[in-house]
Amino acid sequence: MLGSPYHVTPIDLSDIGNLPLKEVLPDPATWLPAYLQFGRPLLTMPKGPELFVTILFGLGSLATLCYGIYLIKKSKSLWPLWLMLGGILCTFYEFFDSQTLHFMYPQVGDWTALVVWGFSIPVFLVLIYPFYVTFLVLFNFHQMEMGKLTVKRLWLIYAISFVGAMCFEPLAIHNGLWYYYGPNQPFAPMDFPIIWWFANPAMIILVGPIVHFIWNKVLNRRFGWVMIPMVPFFLFALHNSIALPLTFTINSTLSLLATNLGQLGAIALSFGTVAVGALFTDKYRVKDKEEVKVAVNASNSQMG
């Protein structure tokens, strides 16, 4: 992230064994080893932008809740409730993801919602997951239920999500709401590594279809409450699988060549995951009107 207003001078890892603990490990409460902690900056949360996004994501979460209630009434089933509860649990993934992939939220003066492993999560982030993640999970699950999630439509949803990620995150980074740190961050226009343009939409749009397949085909539309842990589980599995090349390189070397190759590998995995996912959704969506009718009746009778 060279050139970023958040760039800090990294610790010389060649001498890490001789450094005092307080220099190597800024936060003794953290669960991570010292070599993953170099250069983690400590910044103050900007109040104006924090207030704006808290209100924005709060309204987005409220809109998602209204959408979920609408789907409950329309389907006469509880599956939207289970998905929304699972979407909220996805928030806890942020602790792991942010540490291993080297991005942070300002830790001083923020409106803290949660603190885990000595790492605070602001209120606005807790509102992001019920909005940004849960809405797409609900929407694509419903598209599978209605038989509308074709190959073409999934790619269209991916393209729209890609543009949304590419446009929004640089604004948040520029206003100091979060940042990617460390001298070995890969190519990052506007301080936003390009892997996340591709990887974040790829993992989010496929959670709903996978959960729908398990509920519809494996569980025979029973035990709907199992969706609650399934949503964060598959979010974690997809995101970590796609990001694995970068996760490995950014935590093992300072070489920009290596981390950029890791980024390219992760982008390739993003496209591959969406391509396979599109074939998967097209095969296992509810396909004809009679099957849709049977699916809706089953949901009505079993209430999730």
C-alpha positions in Angstrom: 0.0 0.0 0.0 2.9 2.3 -0.8 1.7 5.9 -1.2 -1.3 5.4 1.0 -1.9 7.9 3.8 -2.0 4.9 6.1 1.4 3.5 5.2 3.7 2.7 8.1 7.3 1.6 8.2 7.3 -2.2 8.7 9.4 -4.0 11.2 12.6 -5.5 9.9 11.7 -9.2 10.1 15.3 -10.2 9.8 15.8 -8.8 13.3 12.5 -9.8 14.8 13.9 -12.2 17.3 15.8 -9.4 19.0 13.0 -6.9 19.2 11.1 -6.2 22.5 7.7 -7.8 22.6 5.9 -4.4 22.6 7.5 -3.5 19.3 6.8 -6.9 17.7 3.4 -7.5 19.1 1.4 -4.2 19.5 -1.5 -6.0 21.1 -0.5 -8.7 23.6 -4.2 -9.9 23.7 -4.1 -11.0 20.0 -4.0 -14.7 19.2 -1.8 -14.2 16.1 2.0 -14.9 16.1 4.4 -11.9 15.9 5.3 -12.4 12.2 1.7 -11.6 11.2 1.6 -8.4 13.2 4.3 -6.2 11.4 3.3 -2.7 10.5 -0.2 -2.8 11.9 -1.1 0.9 12.3 -3.1 2.4 15.1 -5.5 5.1 13.7 -8.4 7.2 14.9 -11.8 6.6 13.4 -13.1 9.7 11.5 -16.5 10.6 13.1 -18.3 12.1 10.1 -17.8 9.2 7.7 -18.4 6.7 10.6 -21.8 8.4 11.3 -22.7 8.4 7.6 -22.0 4.7 6.9 -23.6 3.7 10.2 -26.8 5.3 9.1 -26.4 4.0 5.6 -25.8 0.4 6.6 -28.5 0.7 9.3 -31.0 1.6 6.6 -29.7 -1.1 4.4 -30.1 -3.7 7.1 -33.7 -2.4 7.8 -34.5 -2.8 4.1 -33.1 -6.3 4.1 -35.2 -7.1 7.2 -38.3 -5.8 5.3 -37.3 -7.9 2.3 -37.0 -11.0 4.5 -40.4 -10.4 6.1 -41.9 -10.0 2.6 -40.4 -13.4 1.6 -41.7 -15.1 4.8 -45.2 -13.9 3.9 -44.9 -14.8 0.2 -43.4 -18.2 0.8 -45.3 -18.9 4.0 -42.0 -20.4 5.2 -39.4 -19.6 7.7 -36.3 -20.1 5.5 -35.8 -16.3 5.1 -35.6 -16.0 8.9 -33.0 -18.8 9.1 -30.9 -17.1 6.4 -31.1 -13.7 8.1 -29.9 -15.1 11.4 -27.1 -16.9 9.5 -26.1 -13.6 7.8 -25.8 -11.9 11.2 -23.4 -14.7 12.4 -21.2 -14.0 9.4 -19.9 -10.9 11.2 -17.6 -13.1 13.3 -15.7 -14.1 10.2 -14.4 -10.6 10.0 -12.0 -11.1 13.0 -10.2 -14.0 11.2 -10.4 -12.5 7.7 -9.1 -9.0 8.6 -6.1 -10.3 10.5 -4.8 -12.9 8.0 -5.3 -10.7 5.0 -4.0 -7.5 6.6 -6.7 -4.9 6.7 -7.9 -3.0 9.7 -10.5 -0.6 11.0 -9.4 2.4 13.0 -9.2 1.2 16.6 -9.2 4.6 18.4 -12.4 6.5 19.0 -14.7 4.1 17.1 -18.2 3.1 18.1 -17.2 -0.4 19.1 -19.7 -3.2 18.7 -17.5 -6.3 19.5 -14.0 -7.0 20.7 -12.5 -10.4 20.0 -8.8 -11.3 20.3 -8.0 -7.7 21.2 -9.5 -6.5 17.8 -12.5 -4.2 17.9 -15.2 -4.2 15.2 -17.2 -1.0 14.7 -21.0 -0.8 14.7 -21.2 -0.1 11.0 -19.4 -3.3 10.2 -22.0 -5.3 12.2 -24.6 -3.7 10.0 -22.8 -4.5 6.8 -23.3 -8.2 7.0 -27.1 -8.2 7.5 -27.2 -5.8 4.5 -24.6 -6.5 1.9 -24.2 -10.3 2.5 -27.7 -11.3 3.7 -29.6 -9.5 1.0 -27.7 -11.3 -1.8 -28.1 -14.6 0.1 -31.8 -14.1 0.4 -32.2 -12.9 -3.2 -30.3 -15.8 -4.8 -31.9 -18.4 -2.5 -35.3 -17.1 -3.7 -34.1 -17.1 -7.3 -33.2 -20.8 -6.9 -36.6 -21.5 -5.3 -38.4 -19.8 -8.2 -36.2 -21.5 -10.8 -34.9 -18.2 -12.1 -31.1 -18.4 -11.3 -29.8 -19.3 -14.7 -26.2 -19.2 -15.9 -26.8 -15.8 -17.5 -28.5 -14.3 -14.5 -25.8 -15.5 -12.0 -23.1 -13.8 -14.2 -25.2 -10.7 -14.4 -25.5 -10.6 -10.6 -21.8 -11.1 -10.3 -21.1 -8.3 -12.7 -23.3 -5.9 -10.8 -21.8 -6.9 -7.5 -18.3 -6.5 -9.0 -19.1 -2.9 -10.0 -20.6 -2.2 -6.6 -17.5 -3.4 -4.8 -15.1 -1.6 -7.1 -16.9 1.7 -6.6 -17.8 1.6 -2.9 -14.7 0.3 -1.1 -12.3 2.9 -2.5 -14.6 5.7 -1.1 -14.6 4.0 2.3 -10.8 3.6 2.3 -10.3 7.2 1.1 -12.4 8.5 4.0 -10.4 6.4 6.6 -13.1 3.8 7.5 -10.8 0.9 6.8 -7.5 0.2 5.1 -5.2 -2.5 3.8 -1.8 -2.3 5.5 1.7 -3.7 5.1 4.5 -3.3 2.5 3.6 -6.5 0.7 0.1 -5.7 -0.3 -0.4 -6.6 -4.0 -1.4 -4.1 -6.7 -4.0 -1.8 -5.2 -5.5 1.1 -7.3 -6.9 3.6 -4.9 -5.4 1.5 -2.1 -7.9 -1.2 -2.8 -6.3 -4.6 -3.8 -7.9 -5.7 -7.0 -8.5 -9.3 -5.7 -11.4 -8.0 -3.6 -13.1 -6.6 -6.7 -13.5 -10.2 -7.8 -13.4 -12.4 -4.7 -15.9 -10.7 -2.5 -18.8 -10.9 -5.0 -17.9 -14.4 -6.0 -18.2 -15.9 -2.5 -21.3 -13.9 -1.5 -23.5 -14.8 -4.6 -23.0 -18.5 -4.2 -23.8 -19.0 -0.5 -27.6 -18.8 -1.1 -27.6 -21.4 -4.0 -25.4 -23.9 -2.0 -27.6 -23.6 1.1 -30.7 -24.0 -1.1 -29.3 -27.2 -2.7 -28.6 -28.8 0.7 -32.0 -27.8 2.1 -33.9 -28.8 -1.0 -32.0 -31.9 -2.2 -30.2 -33.3 0.8 -32.5 -32.4 3.7 -35.7 -32.7 1.6 -36.8 -29.3 2.8 -36.7 -30.3 6.5 -34.6 -28.9 9.4 -34.6 -25.4 8.0 -32.9 -24.0 11.1 -29.7 -25.8 9.9 -29.3 -22.9 7.5 -28.3 -20.7 10.4 -24.8 -22.2 10.7 -24.6 -23.1 7.0 -24.6 -19.5 5.9 -21.4 -18.4 7.8 -19.8 -21.8 7.2 -20.1 -21.6 3.4 -19.1 -17.9 3.4 -16.0 -18.8 5.3 -15.3 -21.8 3.0 -15.8 -19.9 -0.2 -13.9 -16.8 0.8 -10.9 -18.7 2.2 -10.7 -21.0 -0.7 -10.7 -18.2 -3.3 -8.3 -16.0 -1.3 -5.9 -18.9 -0.4 -3.1 -18.0 -2.9 -2.9 -14.4 -1.5 -3.4 -15.5 2.1 -0.4 -17.8 1.8 1.9 -15.3 0.1 1.0 -12.2 2.1 1.7 -14.1 5.4 4.9 -15.8 4.3 6.9 -13.3 2.3 7.6 -9.6 1.8 8.0 -10.1 -2.0 5.6 -8.0 -4.0 6.1 -10.4 -6.9 4.9 -13.3 -4.8 1.8 -11.4 -3.4 0.9 -10.1 -6.9 1.1 -13.7 -8.3 -1.0 -14.8 -5.3 -3.5 -12.1 -6.2 -3.7 -13.2 -9.8 -4.2 -16.8 -8.7 -7.1 -15.7 -6.4 -8.7 -13.7 -9.2 -8.5 -16.8 -11.5 -10.1 -18.8 -8.7 -12.9 -16.2 -8.4 -13.8 -16.6 -12.1 -13.5 -20.4 -11.9 -15.7 -20.5 -8.8 -18.4 -18.4 -10.5 -18.2 -20.4 -13.7 -18.7 -23.7 -11.8 -21.3 -22.1 -9.6 -23.3 -20.9 -12.6 -23.5 -24.5 -14.0 -24.4 -25.7 -10.5 -27.2 -23.2 -10.0 -28.6 -23.9 -13.5 -28.7 -27.6 -12.8 -30.2 -27.6 -9.3 -32.6 -24.6 -9.5 -36.3 -25.5 -9.3 -36.9 -25.6 -13.1 -40.6 -25.8 -14.1 -43.9 -24.3 -12.9 -45.1 -27.6 -11.5 -41.9 -28.1 -9.6 -42.1 -24.5 -8.3 -45.6 -25.2 -7.1 -44.6 -28.4 -5.4 -41.6 -26.6 -3.8 -43.8 -23.7 -2.5 -46.4 -26.1 -1.2 -43.7 -28.1 0.7 -42.4 -24.9 2.2 -45.9 -23.9 3.3 -46.6 -27.2 4.9 -43.3 -27.5 6.7 -42.7 -23.8 7.6 -39.0 -23.9 6.8 
